[in-house]
Amino acid sequence: MSRRLRSYSLLAIVLVAMLLRLALMVRSSLVFDDPDNYLPVARAIAAGDGFSFKERATAYRPPLYPLLLVPLLSLGPFASWGVALLHLSMAAGTVVMTAVAARGFGLSERRALIAATIAACDPVLAWQSKSVMTETPAAFLVAAALAGLSRPRLRGAALGGLAYGLAGLCRPSLLAGAALTVLAALMARPGGWKERLARSVVFVVAIGVCLLPWTLRNLVVLGEPIATTTHGGYTLALANNPVYYREVLNGPPGRVWTGDDQWRWWNSVNEETAGMTETQADRYLQATVWRLARDDPRDFGWSILARLGHFWGVVPASSVYPAAARLATLAWTLPLWLALGLGAVRRDLWRWPSISAPLAVIGLTVVHSLFWTDLRMRAPIVPAIAIIAAGATWPIRDRDRDGDGAADARSRSGDH
């Protein structure tokens, strides 16, 4: 494939991604949902009050996304257009970074464009662009991390680590994939032990550089060196409590825990944690979950399986999403999961650095086997899914053979 044709093809895919998301935004009249209160935190930062919510210093939400929203608030009545442009630009970046990573991991030009198309058109990821939530920037940062890791030698480890560190400041659950990638950097071929040790150290240091300022801020302001958030205990307890087990896990098939039932549980949690600091409440809620797991191991085990089913579901809940969105997701996801399975068995996928793509998927899956989850939670790893699926071993006529591409990638990474 010629360079000019490749550039035009990627540009067309980027435009499709942006137009699809813009259509969803316009359909919602550019009214962005903000269920996690990122805008109030951004307003507090813009007002000079720092990371705070309801006039209290907080680390309940990760800091990167509110910081990105701060300059958009200066647009006043046009702030919604600012959010739209932010999400559209990140969508474009996600598509480009996915293609770069796929090519760097050794896929042919055509397969890299397929990966970019998946990232552009995935309905779960596209749908989230119309909400003030972290799925859109997190997907971009995952794609950037994979693209960085696809670069040769220590530069790739540094770029990948920086992007993964920022991803952790956007969506801390992604650090599970980063932790697995550290192990892969140390153990996976190619490279001798010195090279593996060096790239793993550089990767860890790059992540640490990103997390350190937020950790120090929390040490000074909250009295504890919190590297991520104080939100983990809540999301763990939200998916593991007696009320949820009774009403959803052991309730009617297809039951979704929303509305009044969830709010009543939330109010009871507020009463239990009244007077506690954020960090104390976080630890308290985590302790209640582990106590529940010991007291009721059967339901705890079933809840893990149920969460995995939600995370990897092929269709969203009918009580939450419209019929058109559900049908589009079903029609898209079934063949994508087939391609994902075929791509995952490629032996060259499990070499460094391409192994970082499946590890991103595995890491987030493990996190959401325990923490609250639904189908949208997998949106940040769509770039990794796209790269794996694009490598599916079905016949694709291509001037560049995938084996040659993989050899080129190994050559760039120093495996001579």
C-alpha positions as CSV (number, residue, x, y, z in Angstrom):
1,M,0.0,0.0,0.0
2,S,1.4,3.4,-1.0
3,R,2.2,6.0,1.7
4,R,-0.2,8.4,0.1
5,L,-3.1,5.9,-0.1
6,R,-2.3,4.9,3.5
7,S,-2.5,8.5,4.7
8,Y,-5.7,9.1,2.9
9,S,-7.3,5.9,4.2
10,L,-6.3,6.8,7.8
11,L,-7.6,10.3,7.4
12,A,-11.0,8.9,6.2
13,I,-11.2,6.6,9.2
14,V,-10.5,9.6,11.5
15,L,-13.3,11.6,9.8
16,V,-15.7,8.6,10.3
17,A,-14.8,8.5,14.0
18,M,-15.4,12.2,14.5
19,L,-18.6,12.3,12.4
20,L,-20.0,9.3,14.3
21,R,-19.4,10.9,17.7
22,L,-20.5,14.3,16.5
23,A,-23.8,12.8,15.4
24,L,-24.3,11.2,18.8
25,M,-23.5,14.5,20.5
26,V,-25.9,16.5,18.3
27,R,-28.6,14.0,18.8
28,S,-28.3,14.8,22.5
29,S,-28.3,18.5,21.8
30,L,-24.7,18.8,23.1
31,V,-26.0,18.2,26.6
32,F,-23.3,16.1,28.3
33,D,-24.2,13.9,31.2
34,D,-21.9,14.4,34.2
35,P,-22.9,11.5,36.6
36,D,-19.5,11.5,38.3
37,N,-19.3,15.3,39.0
38,Y,-16.2,16.0,37.1
39,L,-17.5,19.5,36.1
40,P,-18.0,20.7,39.7
41,V,-14.4,19.6,40.5
42,A,-13.2,21.5,37.4
43,R,-15.1,24.6,38.5
44,A,-13.5,24.4,41.9
45,I,-10.0,24.2,40.3
46,A,-10.9,27.1,38.0
47,A,-12.0,29.2,41.0
48,G,-8.7,28.6,42.7
49,D,-10.0,26.1,45.3
50,G,-7.9,23.2,44.1
51,F,-9.3,19.7,43.8
52,S,-12.4,20.0,45.9
53,F,-16.0,19.1,45.9
54,K,-18.6,20.9,48.0
55,E,-15.8,23.0,49.5
56,R,-13.9,20.0,50.8
57,A,-10.5,18.9,49.5
58,T,-10.9,15.6,47.7
59,A,-9.1,12.8,45.9
60,Y,-12.3,10.9,45.2
61,R,-11.9,11.4,41.5
62,P,-8.7,11.1,39.5
63,P,-7.2,14.5,38.6
64,L,-6.4,14.5,34.9
65,Y,-9.8,14.8,33.3
66,P,-10.9,17.7,35.5
67,L,-7.7,19.5,34.6
68,L,-8.5,19.1,30.9
69,L,-12.0,20.5,31.5
70,V,-10.8,23.6,33.4
71,P,-9.9,25.8,30.3
72,L,-13.1,24.8,28.6
73,L,-15.1,26.4,31.4
74,S,-13.8,29.8,30.3
75,L,-15.9,29.4,27.2
76,G,-19.0,30.1,29.2
77,P,-22.2,29.2,27.3
78,F,-20.0,27.5,24.7
79,A,-18.4,25.2,27.2
80,S,-20.4,22.3,25.7
81,W,-18.8,22.9,22.4
82,G,-15.4,22.9,24.1
83,V,-16.1,19.4,25.6
84,A,-17.3,18.3,22.2
85,L,-14.1,19.4,20.5
86,L,-12.0,17.8,23.3
87,H,-13.7,14.5,22.8
88,L,-13.6,14.7,19.0
89,S,-9.9,15.4,19.1
90,M,-9.2,12.6,21.5
91,A,-11.2,10.3,19.3
92,A,-9.1,11.3,16.3
93,G,-6.0,10.7,18.4
94,T,-7.2,7.3,19.5
95,V,-7.7,6.2,15.9
96,V,-4.2,7.4,14.9
97,M,-2.4,6.0,17.9
98,T,-4.2,2.6,17.4
99,A,-2.9,2.5,13.9
100,V,0.6,3.5,14.9
101,A,0.7,0.8,17.7
102,A,-0.7,-1.9,15.4
103,R,2.0,-1.1,12.8
104,G,4.7,-0.9,15.4
105,F,3.6,-4.3,16.7
106,G,4.3,-5.8,13.3
107,L,0.8,-5.9,11.7
108,S,0.6,-5.1,8.0
109,E,-0.6,-1.7,6.8
110,R,-4.0,-3.0,5.9
111,R,-4.4,-4.7,9.3
112,A,-3.3,-1.5,11.0
113,L,-6.1,0.3,9.2
114,I,-8.6,-2.4,10.3
115,A,-7.5,-1.8,13.9
116,A,-8.0,1.9,13.4
117,T,-11.5,1.3,12.0
118,I,-12.5,-0.8,15.0
119,A,-11.3,2.0,17.3
120,A,-13.2,4.5,15.2
121,C,-16.5,2.7,15.0
122,D,-16.8,0.7,18.3
123,P,-20.3,1.6,19.5
124,V,-19.4,1.3,23.2
125,L,-16.5,3.7,22.9
126,A,-18.4,6.0,20.6
127,W,-21.4,6.2,22.8
128,Q,-19.4,7.4,25.8
129,S,-18.2,10.4,23.9
130,K,-21.4,12.2,24.8
131,S,-20.8,12.0,28.5
132,V,-18.4,13.9,30.7
133,M,-16.7,10.7,31.8
134,T,-13.2,9.3,31.5
135,E,-13.8,6.6,28.9
136,T,-12.9,8.9,26.0
137,P,-9.6,10.3,27.3
138,A,-8.7,6.9,28.9
139,A,-9.0,5.1,25.5
140,F,-6.8,7.8,23.9
141,L,-4.2,7.3,26.6
142,V,-4.3,3.5,26.3
143,A,-3.8,3.8,22.5
144,A,-0.9,6.3,23.2
145,A,0.7,3.9,25.7
146,L,0.6,1.1,23.2
147,A,1.9,3.3,20.4
148,G,4.7,4.4,22.7
149,L,5.6,0.9,23.7
150,S,5.8,0.0,20.0
151,R,8.8,2.3,19.6
152,P,12.2,0.7,19.7
153,R,14.4,0.2,22.8
154,L,14.2,2.3,25.9
155,R,12.5,5.2,24.2
156,G,9.5,3.0,23.7
157,A,9.5,2.0,27.4
158,A,9.7,5.7,28.4
159,L,6.9,6.9,26.1
160,G,4.7,4.0,27.1
161,G,5.3,4.5,30.7
162,L,4.5,8.2,30.5
163,A,1.2,7.5,28.7
164,Y,0.3,4.8,31.1
165,G,1.1,7.1,34.1
166,L,-1.3,9.7,32.6
167,A,-3.9,6.9,32.0
168,G,-3.6,6.1,35.7
169,L,-4.3,9.7,36.6
170,C,-7.4,9.5,34.3
171,R,-8.7,6.0,35.1
172,P,-6.7,4.2,37.9
173,S,-8.0,0.8,37.0
174,L,-5.8,0.9,33.9
175,L,-2.7,0.6,36.1
176,A,-3.5,-3.1,36.5
177,G,-2.5,-3.5,32.8
178,A,0.6,-1.4,33.4
179,A,1.6,-3.7,36.3
180,L,1.3,-6.7,34.1
181,T,3.3,-4.9,31.4
182,V,6.1,-4.3,33.9
183,L,6.4,-8.1,34.4
184,A,6.3,-8.6,30.6
185,A,9.0,-6.0,30.0
186,L,11.2,-8.0,32.5
187,M,10.4,-11.5,31.2
188,A,9.2,-11.5,27.6
189,R,11.4,-11.9,24.6
190,P,13.2,-10.4,22.8
191,G,16.3,-9.1,24.6
192,G,18.8,-10.3,27.1
193,W,18.3,-9.9,30.8
194,K,20.1,-6.5,31.0
195,E,17.9,-5.1,28.2
196,R,14.7,-6.5,29.9
197,L,15.7,-5.1,33.3
198,A,16.5,-1.7,31.7
199,R,13.2,-1.4,29.9
200,S,11.1,-2.5,32.9
201,V,12.9,0.0,35.1
202,V,12.5,2.8,32.6
203,F,8.8,1.9,32.2
204,V,8.2,2.0,36.0
205,V,10.1,5.2,36.5
206,A,8.1,6.9,33.7
207,I,4.9,5.9,35.4
208,G,6.1,7.0,38.8
209,V,7.1,10.5,37.4
210,C,3.5,11.0,36.4
211,L,1.9,9.7,39.6
212,L,4.3,11.5,42.0
213,P,2.9,15.1,41.9
214,W,-0.7,13.8,42.7
215,T,0.7,11.5,45.4
216,L,2.6,14.4,47.1
217,R,-0.5,16.6,46.8
218,N,-2.6,14.1,48.6
219,L,0.1,13.6,51.3
220,V,0.1,17.3,52.0
221,V,-3.6,18.0,51.7
222,L,-5.2,14.7,52.9
223,G,-2.3,13.4,55.1
224,E,-1.8,10.2,53.1
225,P,0.3,9.4,50.0
226,I,-2.6,8.4,47.8
227,A,-1.4,7.6,44.3
228,T,-4.8,7.1,42.7
229,T,-8.1,7.9,44.4
230,T,-10.2,7.3,47.5
231,H,-13.0,6.0,45.2
232,G,-11.9,2.3,45.1
233,G,-13.7,1.3,48.3
234,Y,-17.0,2.6,47.1
235,T,-16.8,0.9,43.7
236,L,-15.8,-2.3,45.3
237,A,-18.6,-2.2,47.8
238,L,-21.1,-1.1,45.1
239,A,-20.6,-4.4,43.4
240,N,-20.3,-6.5,46.6
241,N,-23.0,-5.9,49.3
242,P,-25.9,-7.9,50.6
243,V,-28.5,-5.7,49.0
244,Y,-27.0,-6.1,45.5
245,Y,-26.6,-9.8,46.0
246,R,-30.2,-10.1,47.1
247,E,-31.8,-7.8,44.5
248,V,-29.6,-8.3,41.4
249,L,-27.3,-11.3,41.7
250,N,-30.1,-13.6,43.1
251,G,-32.9,-11.5,41.7
252,P,-34.9,-11.7,38.4
253,P,-32.9,-12.4,35.3
254,G,-31.7,-9.2,33.5
255,R,-32.2,-7.1,36.7
256,V,-30.2,-3.8,36.6
257,W,-29.3,-2.1,39.8
258,T,-30.3,1.5,39.3
259,G,-32.6,4.2,40.6
260,D,-34.2,4.1,44.1
261,D,-32.7,0.8,45.2
262,Q,-29.2,1.9,44.5
263,W,-29.8,5.3,46.1
264,R,-31.1,3.7,49.3
265,W,-28.0,1.6,49.6
266,W,-25.9,4.7,48.9
267,N,-27.7,6.6,51.6
268,S,-27.1,3.8,54.1
269,V,-23.3,4.0,53.2
270,N,-23.3,7.7,53.8
271,E,-24.8,7.1,57.3
272,E,-22.3,4.4,58.1
273,T,-19.3,6.6,57.0
274,A,-20.6,9.9,58.5
275,G,-17.7,11.6,60.3
276,M,-15.0,9.6,58.5
277,T,-12.4,11.2,56.2
278,E,-12.3,10.0,52.6
279,T,-9.4,7.7,53.2
280,Q,-11.1,6.2,56.3
281,A,-14.3,5.7,54.5
282,D,-12.4,4.1,51.6
283,R,-10.7,1.6,53.9
284,Y,-13.9,0.9,55.8
285,L,-15.8,0.0,52.6
286,Q,-13.0,-2.2,51.4
287,A,-13.0,-4.0,54.8
288,T,-16.8,-4.6,54.5
289,V,-16.3,-6.3,51.2
290,W,-13.5,-8.6,52.3
291,R,-15.6,-9.5,55.3
292,L,-18.6,-10.3,53.1
293,A,-16.4,-12.4,50.9
294,R,-15.3,-14.5,53.9
295,D,-18.9,-14.8,55.2
296,D,-20.6,-15.5,51.9
297,P,-18.0,-17.0,49.5
298,R,-20.6,-18.6,47.3
299,D,-22.4,-15.3,46.3
300,F,-19.0,-13.6,46.1
301,G,-17.8,-16.2,43.6
302,W,-21.0,-15.9,41.6
303,S,-20.7,-12.2,41.6
304,I,-17.3,-12.4,40.0
305,L,-18.7,-14.5,37.1
306,A,-21.7,-12.1,36.8
307,R,-19.4,-9.1,36.5
308,L,-17.3,-10.8,33.9
309,G,-20.5,-11.5,32.0
310,H,-21.4,-7.8,32.2
311,F,-17.9,-6.6,31.2
312,W,-17.8,-8.8,28.1
313,G,-21.4,-8.7,27.3
314,V,-22.5,-8.4,23.6
315,V,-25.5,-6.1,24.3
316,P,-26.2,-3.4,26.9
317,A,-29.1,-3.4,29.3
318,S,-32.5,-2.8,27.8
319,S,-33.5,-0.6,30.8
320,V,-30.6,1.8,30.2
321,Y,-29.9,1.9,26.4
322,P,-32.3,2.5,23.5
323,A,-33.1,-0.4,21.1
324,A,-31.0,1.0,18.2
325,A,-27.9,1.2,20.4
326,R,-28.4,-2.3,21.6
327,L,-28.9,-3.8,18.1
328,A,-25.8,-1.9,16.8
329,T,-23.7,-3.1,19.7
330,L,-24.9,-6.7,19.2
331,A,-24.2,-6.7,15.5
332,W,-20.8,-5.2,16.0
333,T,-19.7,-7.2,19.0
334,L,-20.3,-10.8,17.9
335,P,-17.9,-10.8,14.9
336,L,-15.5,-8.6,16.9
337,W,-15.3,-11.2,19.7
338,L,-14.6,-13.9,17.0
339,A,-11.8,-11.8,15.6
340,L,-10.5,-11.1,19.1
341,G,-10.3,-14.8,19.8
342,L,-8.5,-15.6,16.5
343,G,-6.1,-12.8,17.1
344,A,-5.3,-13.7,20.6
345,V,-3.9,-17.1,19.6
346,R,-1.2,-15.6,17.4
347,R,2.1,-16.6,18.9
348,D,3.9,-13.4,17.9
349,L,1.3,-11.4,19.8
350,W,2.8,-12.6,23.1
351,R,6.3,-11.2,22.4
352,W,7.5,-7.8,23.6
353,P,6.2,-5.2,22.9
354,S,2.9,-6.5,21.3
355,I,2.2,-8.4,24.5
356,S,1.2,-5.1,26.1
357,A,-2.1,-5.1,24.1
358,P,-3.5,-8.4,25.6
359,L,-2.1,-7.5,29.0
360,A,-4.1,-4.2,29.0
361,V,-7.2,-6.3,28.3
362,I,-6.4,-8.8,31.0
363,G,-5.5,-6.2,33.5
364,L,-8.8,-4.3,33.2
365,T,-10.8,-7.5,33.1
366,V,-9.3,-8.7,36.4
367,V,-10.1,-5.3,38.1
368,H,-13.7,-5.4,37.0
369,S,-14.1,-9.0,38.0
370,L,-14.1,-7.5,41.6
371,F,-15.2,-3.9,41.2
372,W,-18.4,-2.5,39.9
373,T,-18.8,-3.0,36.2
374,D,-21.0,-2.8,33.2
375,L,-20.4,-3.0,29.5
376,R,-19.2,0.6,29.1
377,M,-16.3,-0.2,31.5
378,R,-14.4,-1.9,28.7
379,A,-14.4,1.2,26.5
380,P,-10.9,2.3,27.5
381,I,-9.3,-1.0,26.2
382,V,-11.0,-0.8,22.8
383,P,-7.7,0.2,21.2
384,A,-6.0,-2.9,22.6
385,I,-9.0,-5.1,21.5
386,A,-8.8,-3.5,18.1
387,I,-5.1,-4.4,17.6
388,I,-5.6,-8.0,18.8
389,A,-8.7,-8.5,16.6
390,A,-7.0,-6.9,13.5
391,G,-4.4,-9.6,13.8
392,A,-7.0,-12.4,13.4
393,T,-5.6,-15.2,11.3
394,W,-8.2,-15.2,8.6
395,P,-7.2,-14.7,4.9
396,I,-6.5,-11.0,4.1
397,R,-4.8,-10.3,0.8
398,D,-2.1,-7.9,1.5
399,R,1.1,-7.0,-0.3
400,D,2.9,-6.8,3.1
401,R,2.9,-10.2,4.8
402,D,2.2,-10.0,8.6
403,G,5.2,-12.1,9.3
404,D,7.4,-9.6,7.5
405,G,5.8,-6.8,9.5
406,A,6.5,-8.6,12.7
407,A,10.1,-9.2,11.7
408,D,10.4,-5.5,10.9
409,A,9.1,-4.7,14.4
410,R,11.5,-7.0,16.1
411,S,14.3,-5.5,14.1
412,R,13.3,-2.0,15.3
413,S,13.2,-3.2,18.9
414,G,16.7,-4.5,18.7
415,D,16.1,-8.3,18.3
416,H,18.8,-9.0,15.7
